[in-house]
Amino acid sequence: MTLSELKSILNQINTVEFALPDGSLIPQHFHVTEVGQIDKRFVDCGGVLRKESVINFQLYTADDYDHRLSVPKLKTILEQSEQLLLLDDLEIEVEYQSETIGKYGLGFENSRLRLQTTQTACLANDQCGIPETKTTSNQCAPGSGCC
């Protein structure tokens, strides 16, 4: 989901609820503690320079059980972030604390914002010798030149 899609959804809902990939809800007293744009420059294992940019939300659950983030408050947070950071209309990535900080995509289902699992992938399959069909192992073959 992009920033513009989220803003459109906020015009259609009355409460802000986030569901985890398993369907359970993030406690209602969560906070959005950060909104930012993350720009990542990297070289893939095939030697190609790449750049990815996402808008990052960080969700945090504290012990203030009466806290509720309203739709108007989230809209204000987004407006301030857009003005101060000059945010592009990018895909949204959500960080949420579980056993470690998890990174999720963002979707919308049944009037709830839904955290979606993300996966790693080899971006240079032709350099690593990884077949186009899914493999059962996350490791490259010995001697394939894959990192």
C-alpha positions as CSV (number, residue, x, y, z in Angstrom):
1,M,0.0,0.0,0.0
2,T,1.3,3.5,-0.9
3,L,0.9,6.6,1.2
4,S,-1.8,8.0,-1.0
5,E,-3.8,4.7,-0.7
6,L,-3.5,4.9,3.1
7,K,-4.8,8.4,3.1
8,S,-7.7,7.4,1.0
9,I,-8.5,4.5,3.4
10,L,-8.4,6.8,6.4
11,N,-11.3,8.8,4.8
12,Q,-13.4,5.6,4.8
13,I,-12.8,4.2,8.3
14,N,-13.8,5.4,11.8
15,T,-11.2,3.7,13.9
16,V,-7.5,2.8,13.3
17,E,-6.9,-0.9,13.9
18,F,-3.9,-3.0,12.8
19,A,-4.1,-6.8,12.4
20,L,-1.0,-9.0,12.4
21,P,-0.6,-11.6,9.6
22,D,-2.2,-14.3,11.7
23,G,-5.3,-12.1,12.1
24,S,-4.8,-11.1,15.8
25,L,-5.0,-7.4,16.5
26,I,-2.3,-5.2,17.7
27,P,-3.4,-3.9,21.1
28,Q,-5.7,-0.8,20.7
29,H,-3.3,1.4,22.8
30,F,-0.5,1.3,20.2
31,H,1.4,4.4,19.1
32,V,2.8,5.4,15.7
33,T,6.2,6.4,17.1
34,E,7.9,7.2,13.7
35,V,7.0,8.0,10.2
36,G,9.9,8.4,7.8
37,Q,11.3,7.7,4.4
38,I,14.1,5.1,4.2
39,D,16.3,5.1,1.1
40,K,18.5,2.0,0.7
41,R,21.4,1.8,-1.7
42,F,23.0,-1.6,-2.2
43,V,24.7,-3.9,-4.5
44,D,23.1,-7.2,-5.2
45,C,25.0,-10.5,-5.4
46,G,25.3,-10.0,-9.2
47,G,27.1,-6.7,-8.7
48,V,24.2,-4.5,-9.8
49,L,23.8,-1.2,-7.9
50,R,20.2,-0.8,-6.7
51,K,18.1,1.7,-4.8
52,E,14.9,1.1,-2.9
53,S,12.8,3.7,-1.0
54,V,9.9,3.1,1.4
55,I,7.9,5.0,3.8
56,N,8.4,3.5,7.2
57,F,6.0,3.5,10.1
58,Q,7.0,2.2,13.5
59,L,4.3,0.9,15.7
60,Y,4.9,0.6,19.5
61,T,2.7,-0.7,22.3
62,A,3.3,0.9,25.7
63,D,1.7,0.5,29.1
64,D,-0.7,3.5,28.6
65,Y,-3.8,1.2,28.1
66,D,-6.2,4.1,27.7
67,H,-4.4,5.6,24.7
68,R,-6.2,5.4,21.3
69,L,-4.9,6.7,18.0
70,S,-7.8,8.3,16.2
71,V,-8.2,8.6,12.5
72,P,-7.9,12.5,12.6
73,K,-4.7,12.2,14.7
74,L,-3.1,9.7,12.3
75,K,-4.1,12.0,9.4
76,T,-2.3,14.9,11.2
77,I,0.8,12.8,11.8
78,L,0.9,11.9,8.1
79,E,0.3,15.5,7.0
80,Q,3.1,16.7,9.3
81,S,5.4,14.0,8.0
82,E,4.7,14.8,4.4
83,Q,5.4,18.5,4.9
84,L,8.6,18.1,7.0
85,L,10.1,15.2,5.2
86,L,8.8,15.9,1.6
87,L,7.6,12.3,1.4
88,D,7.1,10.6,-1.9
89,D,4.1,8.4,-2.6
90,L,5.9,5.2,-1.8
91,E,5.0,1.8,-0.5
92,I,4.6,1.7,3.3
93,E,6.7,-0.6,5.4
94,V,5.7,-1.2,9.0
95,E,8.0,-2.0,11.9
96,Y,6.4,-3.7,14.9
97,Q,8.0,-5.3,17.9
98,S,7.5,-9.0,18.6
99,E,10.4,-11.3,19.4
100,T,12.5,-8.8,17.4
101,I,11.6,-5.9,15.3
102,G,9.5,-7.3,12.4
103,K,9.2,-5.6,9.0
104,Y,5.8,-5.9,7.3
105,G,4.0,-4.7,4.2
106,L,0.7,-3.0,4.7
107,G,-2.7,-4.0,3.3
108,F,-6.3,-3.4,4.1
109,E,-8.9,-6.0,4.8
110,N,-12.3,-6.1,6.7
111,S,-12.0,-2.4,7.7
112,R,-8.6,-3.0,9.3
113,L,-5.0,-2.2,8.3
114,R,-3.3,-5.5,8.0
115,L,0.4,-6.2,8.4
116,Q,1.6,-8.5,5.6
117,T,4.6,-10.8,5.8
118,T,7.5,-10.0,3.6
119,Q,10.2,-12.3,2.1
120,T,13.7,-12.0,1.0
121,A,14.7,-12.8,-2.5
122,C,17.7,-13.1,-4.7
123,L,17.7,-10.2,-7.1
124,A,20.3,-11.7,-9.4
125,N,19.1,-15.2,-10.0
126,D,20.9,-15.4,-13.3
127,Q,24.2,-14.7,-11.5
128,C,23.6,-17.2,-8.7
129,G,22.3,-20.2,-10.7
130,I,19.0,-20.2,-8.8
131,P,16.3,-21.9,-11.0
132,E,13.3,-19.8,-11.8
133,T,11.0,-22.1,-9.9
134,K,11.0,-21.9,-6.1
135,T,13.7,-23.9,-4.4
136,T,13.3,-25.8,-1.2
137,S,16.5,-24.3,0.3
138,N,17.4,-20.7,1.0
139,Q,21.1,-21.4,0.2
140,C,22.9,-21.1,-3.1
141,A,24.5,-24.1,-4.6
142,P,28.2,-24.6,-3.8
143,G,30.4,-23.1,-6.6
144,S,27.6,-21.2,-8.2
145,G,29.2,-17.8,-7.4
146,C,26.3,-16.7,-5.3
147,C,27.0,-14.7,-2.2
